[in-house]
Structures are given as C-alpha cells and as structure tokens.
Amino acid sequence: MDNVNDFKWEYRMKVNELVEKIGKVGFQGVELEKASNIIIKMKKEGVKIFLTFTSNMVTSGLRGFFAQLINIKMADVIVTTVGGLEEDIMKAIGEKFIIGDFNIDDIELYEKGVNRVGNLFIKNESYAKFEDMIMPMLEKLYDKKKRWPVSELLKEIGLMIDDENSILFQAAKNNVPIFCPAITDGSFGFHLFMFQQKHPDFVVDVVKDFANILFSTSHDERKGVISLGGGVSKHHAIFSCLLNGGMNYAVYMTTARHFSGSMSGATTKEAKSWGKVKDDADEATVIGDVSITFPIAMIKALETLKKEGVIE
C-alpha cells in the first residue's frame, strides 16, 4: 500500500505528472491513475480494445478526441448510441453547438428552436441539415443493396464523409466497426422509418449486427473495455464479450452510482458476478464528469505509450 502524499503545484507540470501526483492524494484520484495505467497495459499487451460512449460525449468537444484515438489505433471496436452519430454528422457538415447554461429558461429555449444537453445547445436547424444530408446517403445505400447490418451501414456512411475530426470518417478509414444497437432511438431512427415507408424492402438488420459484434472477437482473444457513461453502449460491449469469455481489462468512467441498480452505475466489480469482466481482470471505476476524467487519464496513457514507442 502507498501512503497519502501532499499535492503541490509545480510550474509547467505535465499531464502525466499531474495524474501520478493526484494518484497519491486519495479518493477518485487513485482510480484515475489506475484507469490510465490499465489503458497503457491494454495497448502494450495488444488486447482488443472496445471503446464505448454515450451520445452526450459527442455533443461535447470529445468528438474530435475520439476520432483521433481511432486514427492512432487506440480503439478496435466502437459501441455508441445514435445521437452521437447524428451529431458527428452534423459537426462534419459544419454545424456548431453552443456552450450555454445549465440554469437557462428551457421553455424560452423551446420557443427559440433550441435543444439543451446539459449546458450545451443544439439548434433545430442542425437536425434539418442532418435530414438533408442523411436521406441522399440512404438512397445511395439502397441502390447498393436492400439489407444492411447497422455497422456495415455506418461504415458506408463514414466513407461518404470528408472530415478528419469525424468519428464515422476515421472508423471507416481505419476499418474500426461502429456498433449502435439502438439505431432507431433518435432522429436517425425516424429518418430510417420514413425512408422505409418509401422503400418497404429496405431493412436495417440489428440482429445480424449482434452476430457481427459477437464474431468481432473470440473466447481466446484478450479483450479490454473503456466504457464512458453507461446504458446500452456499455452493456452491448460487455455482454458480447460475456459470450466470449469476459473482459481481461475494464475501465469504467461515469457519474452514476452503483446503489441505483442501473447499468450506468454498475461497477467493474459487479460485472464480475455476471462473467462480463473476468474475476482476475485488471479494472478501475472512476466516478466523475467524463469530459474531464477521460482526457486526463487518456493523455497520461498516450504520453507514456508515445515515449515508449508503442504508438506513433
């Protein structure tokens, strides 16, 4: 066991030094440093890394960071929710989201055609422009074939995007599958519904895509998950790996608490009761705002991996 060390500021302190220092302060700093070190181990040992995140992470400025991580081979499989894919496309066509206020008058926002995600604002016009872009894409996909597993459909859409900061673009470019089991749970789902009214033989096959995520790994392959937030994106990854022997490494970052019984709050230790995370897995659960905790932990990992020549 380590002793608690007093934290002191140093001029021009680097991120990796900061993480190492707060790792000796106590509380969540300990878990944060542990999470960063687990990410380093995952990459150095060549495990298959599942990166999962909820759509609000893409609403925020983490979107470009996710795209960068895919490009530098820090994620082998992506699992997310549909809102993040919509917003990735919106940002790819130049839409800007606004930093507002948590305590603003929401009725006034509604009357102005503005939607709030925490303290971030998205205009209705952004969704209209998303519709203008997605429908011609679906027409091209329909002309190619009539039945699409979700991850294959998303790869084709990624190939139609021209934005280095796009998650879909980088995933398609680097052959990293994106799984979105709740593809209908958003604006994208509504447009799929409307498109199917015009083309009844157009099918988005979520069951076939479940087979795709199952066969993206194997029982013998070493696996790790970095789960940001929770819900369906988190569970889809760890459940698919339950059927393949469980995760060898697991990092959870969330604001939810385990005593609610929710998937978002469930810890890595709870996952061991299901076999989703192996009983001897190296794991950490970090409680806090992921838009803060994840960049700090990941940058410390990237600095170490770059220094050791593991990543370019």
C-alpha positions in Angstrom: 0.0 0.0 0.0 1.1 3.6 -0.7 1.0 6.5 1.7 -1.0 9.6 1.0 1.2 12.4 -0.4 0.5 16.1 -0.2 -0.2 17.5 -3.6 1.9 20.5 -4.6 1.8 22.6 -7.8 4.9 22.7 -9.9 5.5 25.2 -12.7 4.9 23.7 -16.1 3.7 20.4 -14.6 2.8 17.9 -17.4 -0.4 15.9 -17.5 1.3 12.6 -16.8 3.0 14.2 -13.7 -0.4 15.6 -12.6 -2.1 12.2 -12.8 0.8 10.5 -10.9 0.5 13.1 -8.2 -3.3 13.0 -7.7 -3.0 9.2 -7.7 -1.3 9.7 -4.3 -3.9 12.2 -3.0 -6.6 9.7 -2.4 -10.3 9.2 -3.4 -11.0 9.2 -7.1 -7.5 10.3 -8.0 -6.3 6.8 -7.1 -8.9 5.3 -9.5 -8.0 7.8 -12.2 -4.3 6.9 -12.2 -5.2 3.2 -12.1 -7.5 3.7 -15.1 -4.7 5.4 -17.0 -2.3 2.6 -16.2 -4.8 -0.1 -17.3 -5.2 1.7 -20.6 -1.4 1.6 -21.1 -1.4 -2.1 -20.3 -4.2 -2.8 -22.8 -2.3 -1.2 -25.6 1.1 -2.6 -24.7 -0.3 -6.2 -24.4 -2.1 -5.9 -27.7 -5.6 -6.7 -26.3 -8.7 -5.9 -28.4 -10.0 -2.5 -27.1 -13.7 -1.8 -27.0 -14.4 1.9 -26.6 -17.9 2.7 -25.7 -19.5 6.1 -25.1 -22.9 7.8 -24.9 -24.1 10.5 -27.3 -23.6 13.4 -24.9 -19.9 12.7 -25.2 -20.1 13.6 -28.9 -22.3 16.6 -28.2 -19.3 17.9 -26.2 -15.9 18.6 -27.6 -14.7 15.0 -27.0 -15.9 14.1 -30.5 -12.6 15.1 -32.2 -10.6 13.3 -29.5 -12.5 10.0 -30.2 -11.8 10.4 -33.9 -8.1 11.0 -33.1 -7.9 7.9 -30.8 -9.4 5.8 -33.6 -6.8 7.1 -36.0 -3.9 6.3 -33.8 -5.2 2.8 -33.2 -6.3 3.1 -29.6 -9.7 1.6 -30.3 -10.5 -1.6 -32.2 -14.3 -1.6 -31.7 -16.7 1.3 -31.1 -20.1 0.9 -29.4 -22.2 4.0 -29.1 -25.7 5.5 -29.2 -27.4 7.0 -32.2 -27.5 10.6 -31.0 -23.7 10.7 -31.2 -23.7 9.5 -34.8 -26.2 12.2 -35.7 -24.2 14.9 -34.0 -21.0 13.6 -35.6 -22.5 14.1 -39.0 -23.9 17.5 -38.0 -20.5 18.6 -37.0 -18.9 17.1 -40.1 -21.1 19.4 -42.2 -20.1 22.5 -40.2 -22.9 22.8 -37.6 -21.8 24.5 -34.4 -23.0 23.6 -30.9 -23.2 26.4 -28.3 -21.9 26.5 -24.7 -24.9 27.8 -22.7 -26.1 27.4 -19.2 -27.5 24.6 -17.1 -30.0 27.0 -15.5 -31.4 28.7 -18.5 -35.2 29.0 -19.1 -36.0 25.8 -21.1 -39.4 27.0 -22.2 -37.7 30.0 -23.8 -35.2 27.7 -25.5 -38.0 25.6 -26.9 -39.7 28.7 -28.3 -36.5 29.7 -30.0 -36.0 26.2 -31.5 -33.0 25.3 -29.3 -32.5 21.9 -27.6 -30.4 21.6 -24.4 -28.0 18.9 -23.5 -26.8 19.9 -20.0 -25.2 23.3 -20.7 -24.8 22.7 -24.5 -27.3 23.9 -27.0 -28.2 22.4 -30.4 -30.5 24.3 -32.8 -33.4 22.7 -34.6 -31.7 23.8 -37.9 -28.9 21.4 -37.3 -31.4 18.5 -37.3 -32.9 19.8 -40.5 -29.5 19.9 -42.1 -28.8 16.4 -40.9 -32.0 15.2 -42.6 -30.9 17.0 -45.8 -27.7 15.0 -45.8 -28.8 11.6 -44.5 -31.6 11.0 -46.9 -29.5 11.1 -50.1 -27.0 8.8 -48.3 -29.7 6.3 -47.6 -30.7 6.5 -51.3 -27.2 5.5 -52.3 -27.1 2.7 -49.8 -30.5 1.4 -51.1 -29.2 1.4 -54.6 -26.2 -0.7 -53.5 -28.3 -3.3 -51.5 -31.5 -3.6 -49.7 -30.5 -5.1 -46.3 -27.8 -3.6 -44.1 -26.4 -4.7 -40.7 -26.0 -1.5 -38.7 -22.2 -1.5 -38.5 -21.9 -2.0 -42.3 -24.4 0.8 -42.9 -22.4 3.1 -40.7 -19.1 2.2 -42.4 -20.6 3.2 -45.8 -21.8 6.5 -44.3 -18.3 7.1 -42.9 -16.9 6.7 -46.4 -19.2 9.4 -47.6 -17.9 11.9 -45.0 -14.9 14.2 -45.6 -13.9 15.4 -42.1 -10.7 14.2 -40.3 -12.4 15.0 -37.0 -15.4 12.7 -37.7 -15.7 9.5 -35.7 -17.6 7.9 -38.6 -14.9 9.0 -41.1 -11.9 7.7 -39.0 -13.7 4.5 -38.2 -14.4 3.8 -41.9 -10.9 4.8 -42.9 -9.2 2.6 -40.2 -11.7 -0.3 -40.6 -12.9 0.0 -37.0 -16.5 -1.2 -36.7 -19.1 1.0 -35.0 -22.0 -0.8 -33.4 -25.2 1.0 -32.5 -27.8 -1.5 -31.3 -30.3 1.3 -30.5 -30.1 2.8 -34.0 -33.8 3.9 -34.0 -33.6 5.8 -30.7 -33.2 9.2 -32.2 -33.6 11.4 -35.3 -31.7 8.9 -37.4 -34.2 6.2 -36.5 -37.1 8.4 -37.5 -35.5 9.1 -40.9 -34.9 5.3 -41.3 -38.6 4.8 -40.6 -39.6 7.5 -43.2 -37.2 6.0 -45.8 -38.7 2.6 -45.3 -42.2 4.0 -45.9 -40.9 4.8 -49.4 -38.8 1.6 -49.8 -40.5 -1.2 -47.8 -37.8 -3.6 -48.8 -35.1 -1.5 -47.1 -34.0 -3.3 -43.9 -31.6 -2.3 -41.2 -30.7 -5.6 -39.5 -29.8 -5.2 -35.8 -29.9 -9.0 -35.2 -27.3 -9.7 -37.9 -25.2 -6.9 -36.4 -25.3 -8.7 -33.0 -23.7 -11.6 -34.8 -21.1 -9.2 -36.1 -20.1 -7.9 -32.7 -20.0 -11.5 -31.3 -17.7 -12.6 -34.1 -15.5 -9.4 -33.8 -13.6 -11.3 -31.1 -13.2 -14.8 -29.8 -13.0 -16.7 -26.5 -9.2 -16.9 -26.7 -8.6 -13.3 -27.6 -7.6 -10.9 -24.8 -10.1 -8.1 -24.5 -10.5 -4.8 -22.7 -13.2 -2.2 -22.5 -13.1 1.6 -21.9 -16.7 2.5 -21.1 -17.6 6.2 -20.9 -21.0 6.7 -19.4 -23.3 3.7 -19.5 -26.6 2.4 -20.8 -26.9 0.4 -24.0 -23.4 1.3 -25.4 -21.7 -0.1 -22.3 -23.8 -3.2 -21.9 -23.7 -4.2 -25.6 -19.9 -4.4 -25.4 -19.6 -6.2 -22.2 -22.5 -8.6 -23.0 -21.0 -9.5 -26.3 -17.7 -10.3 -24.5 -19.5 -12.3 -21.8 -20.3 -14.8 -24.6 -16.6 -14.8 -25.5 -15.2 -15.4 -22.0 -15.4 -11.9 -20.5 -13.1 -8.9 -20.4 -9.5 -9.1 -19.3 -9.3 -5.4 -18.6 -12.1 -2.9 -17.8 -12.1 0.9 -17.2 -15.5 2.4 -16.4 -15.9 6.2 -16.2 -19.3 7.5 -15.1 -21.2 10.0 -13.0 -23.8 7.3 -12.0 -23.7 5.4 -8.7 -24.0 1.7 -8.2 -26.7 1.8 -5.5 -29.3 2.7 -8.1 -29.0 -0.7 -9.7 -28.5 0.9 -13.1 -26.2 -0.3 -15.9 -24.7 3.2 -16.0 -23.8 2.9 -12.3 -22.8 -0.7 -12.2 -19.1 -1.1 -11.3 -16.5 -3.4 -12.8 -16.8 -5.5 -9.7 -20.5 -6.0 -10.2 -19.7 -7.1 -13.8 -17.6 -9.9 -12.4 -20.8 -11.5 -10.9 -22.1 -11.9 -14.5 -18.8 -13.0 -16.0 -18.7 -9.9 -18.2 -15.4 -9.0 -16.6 -13.1 -11.9 -15.6 -12.6 -12.5 -11.9 -8.9 -11.8 -12.2 -9.3 -8.7 -14.5 -7.4 -5.5 -14.0 -10.1 -3.0 -13.6 -11.0 0.5 -12.3 -14.2 2.5 -11.9 -13.8 6.3 -12.0 -16.7 8.4 -10.7 -16.8 11.9 -12.2 -17.5 14.0 -15.3 -16.1 12.0 -18.2 -15.4 15.2 -20.2 -12.8 15.9 -17.6 -11.6 12.5 -16.3 -11.2 10.8 -19.6 -9.0 13.3 -21.4 -6.7 13.5 -18.3 -6.4 9.7 -17.9 -6.0 9.1 -21.7 -3.4 11.8 -22.3 -1.3 10.4 -19.5 -1.6 7.0 -21.2 -0.8 8.4 -24.6 2.3 10.3 -23.3 3.6 7.1 -21.8 2.9 5.0 -24.9 4.4 7.6 -27.2 7.5 7.9 -25.1 8.0 4.1 -25.2 7.4 3.9 -29.0 4.2 1.9 -28.7 2.2 4.5 -30.7 3.4 6.9 -33.4 
